[in-house]
Amino acid sequence: MELFSSLTLYSFITDPLTHDFMRKALLISSLVAAVCGFLSSYLTLKGWALMGDAVSHSVMPGVVVAYALGLPFSLGAFIFGVGSVALIGFIKQKSRVKEDTVIGLVFTGFFALGIVLVSKIKSNIDLHSILFGSPLGISLSDVKQTIFISLLVVILLSIFRKDLMLYCFDPRHAKTVGINVFFLHYLLLTCLSLAAVVGLQSVGIILVVAMLITPGATAYLLTDKFDNMTVISVLSAIISSLIGIYVSFWFDLETGGSIVLAQTFIFLFAFLFAPRYGIFKLKKLFAGYK
Amino acid sequence: MNYQSFRIDAENICVDYNGKVALYDANLRLKPGQICGLVGMNGAGKTTFFNALTGFVNISKGKIRINGESVRSAQKDQTIAYVPQNEGIDSQFPISVWDVVMMGRYGSMNIFRSPRESDVQAVKDAIERVDLTDHLSIPIGNLSGGQRKRTFLARAIAQRASILLLDEPFSGVDIRTEKLISELFIQFKNEGKTILLSTHDMIHVREFCDLVLLINKTVVAYGETSEVFTPENITTTFGGISPDFLFGPES
């Protein structure tokens, strides 16, 4: 109770900022949220939620191997992320098994491989921080990697923003007017792998898919304009990260889980009260009182 | 006759999806100003035919020439426009009429797809021709079926393509849209555009298709509508079902 009585809103926000690790966590998580939020608009419209889940789980063995070999963890994660996508495509084409089954089969296989590797490779790998994220304990080299990858993804998405929108909306038209659909497909998958790589630092492998789908889904309920959807998605992702980190600091909760829960609450709020698409349709409710 | 005088010249084309044949030995030759109806059952290969012409699927055999050139260069030259079925698009996609029509210009824009003055003008003109000027900023999800169809037609107009491929242009549209599309077809014909449209409505075929292509995995019959569009051919196309059953006894 003492905590609350001495706590004003101002100090609630500023006190944590006196810690170096908190400033770093807030900065990195916001950046990661912005990247994942940006990509999220495309994934939700393309219907790639399950693909996001698959890629993010499949990076597990890559992270473990990279740590064991002393390589940047993002390199290992990226190779396994892209590898899982290639394998999914290959098995789907060469067998009669349906796509969602193939996706589930491949990513659980990769994930299991990662877990087995962790138990076998003797090193200082912290399984907990891989699975659940550790934005408060992020190292300086990880910070550099994260900033580099985040900027790369943001630049790629910004350049091909409209082409990717067209690809999600009407790939046949894109092809007909001479746009390279094959390139766009793999560009989106590459960005997905890279976003999963940076996202797992914030919330961990298990929950990173939430970073990739929840902000987009929330934004989809709030607007009918694609550009607005991207902005709302990015903002809701950043706000969730900030809320999650503060809450986990003050109440000593798991940070990754807190960030994702904040996203889920924002989604639920939109689901209930979105002006046009919420179940209570606030616009109509107010109109009724006029 | 010189092959270059054909807008579309498809010769013995075959398409298969992982070994399953969707279309085989299909031929089609169309000249500028011709309107051709593509008639067949569901699964007869109509959409596959369109996909082959736009280059969306690869043909496993045969040859397609568009204005004497490859499909690839036709794509680069913005020669072909495809107007999808209403069911073929995600109507809940957060995009406005203006943005959809602007997509018709993407192929001739720079890499960032930033519209020039000429692109803006082309989009405005196209939207005016389909009578949607009052609906510029409306999300496509809030349009009627007919308005949505006109939006995609405007995209094809904005693209300034000389070949229009239309998948079921009259399905699920209101009378006003049907009339507007019919009038546009006459204008397109006079402008020398080549039109290939699939339809289930036999009245439309008789009304404005110069030629008709009846398919059932391959070409059943092809030629002038008056000669080829006979009850016998239609029955063959639809797997033995009589045209009386399909269009009523008066036909």
Interface residues (C-beta under 8 A of the other chain):
Chain A: L45 Q93 I159 K162 D163 M165 L166 C168 F169 D170 P171 R172 H173 A174 K175 T176 V177 G178 I179 Y220 T223 D224 K225 F226 N228 M229
Chain B: N18 N51 T54 G55 F56 R72 Q75 K76 D77 Q78 I80 A81 Y82 P84 G88 I89 D90 F93 P94 I95 S96 D99 M103 G104 Y106 G107 I111 F112 R113 P139 G141 N142 R155 Q159
